[in-house]
Amino acid sequence: MTGTAFDCEIAIVGAGPYGLSAAAHLRAAGMDVTVFGEPMNFWANGMPAGMLLRSPREASTISDQRSAFTLEAYETASGTNPVKRVAWETFVAYGKWFQKQLDCNLEQRSVFEVRRNGSGFKLTLADGAAITSKKVVVAAGIGPFRKAPEVFSNLSPTRASHCYEGRKFSELGKRVAVIGAGQSALESAAILHEIGIDVEVIARTQVLRWIGMHMRLHRLGPISKALYSKYDVGPIGISRLVAYPNLVYHVPIRLKDRIRTRAVRSAGAPWLIPRLQNVKISTGRTVISAKEIDGEVQLQLDDRTERRVDHILMATGYRVDIAKYKFLAPELVREVRQLDGYPDVTAGFATSVPGLHFIGATAARKFGPLMYFVAGTEFASKELTSALRRDRR
């Protein structure tokens, strides 16, 4: 018990990179923390086999206060051979190892509901048990925010799915249409092709975009460091700004939205290019209708051409809307001041509800696109810990 009123001081909902990192920093600061969730659940059960992290190695470490639990430390401890491009399976194993190093409570029963409870919060778990907490940090990830274009809304789950639903690609059928033009779409298409599936990428963009194609600018020593941050988020110049979320926070919201959109627009890593040489890619095209006919999907495109496929794989991104976190009581969601579904967080990731904080992708509208990536765990955890330490005093 913390004092006489609460079962724990801080409840963190979510045990992915942001939740685990926050727990590490808060626990090191002497706070009573309980993490709720299955460690690395979204990464372990949502990612298709064969995926590689787009982020460079140096931007793929989950932050802890002493930088003791780095990706390199895990590789050394586990005997894993370091590679340039980290596989998602390796990252999942790293995250679970990271969690085991923490000296804090882990509660793997899922949170059914969070609601206000006097000056704190009541968390009801899936089995009906209740826990009270002085503060709640929501680090529940982007799983509930998957976007699905309306044109595919009438298709059954056997005929259409999001690429991060954890479906086995080998079970999708012999013909698959991938919708999208970003890393997820292009890497999914490459994997599907490599396991022998007839795949076509259908993208609205006129031309595919590739990240980091100006390699000469990355090889100019100190000049390159001035132009790009180590996190590799965003193009020249923007990359440096994105690396300082506290600076982004003070940028006017309209300009901030433009920066965020530009930094994370649909694009693929150049190492995918040779893997896609024999994949059919239709750019500048939009699906205008999709129907299930005789056990397959009939697609009509805006150029009046038709496709017949066994499955639609949507790599269509995410749209943050905290109301889709089903564990948040509706009246609690209504109390949170929002910006188009994003919580309007302030310093320390605090919301308009005292004691309620959001970290990770839900904070990207205010603190910038670094919050979409694992690299953002360092800033988020330090900022959160500093704020909660001030509150404590």
Secondary structure by P-SEA (a helix, b strand, c coil): cccccccccbbbccccaaaaaaaaaaaaaccbbbbbccccccccccccccccccccccccccccccccccaaaaaaaacccccccccaaaaaaaaaaaaaaccbbbbccccccccccccbbbbbccccbbbbbcbbbbccccccccccccccccccccccccccccccccccccbbbbccccaaaaaaaaaaaaaccbbbbbbcccccccccccccccccaaaaaacccccccccaaaaaaaacaaaaaaccaaaaaaaaaaaccbbbbcccccccccbbbbcccccccccccccbbbbbccccbbbbbcbbbbcbbbbbbccccccccaaaaaaccccccccccccccccccccccccccccccccccccccccaaaaaaaaaaaaaaaaac
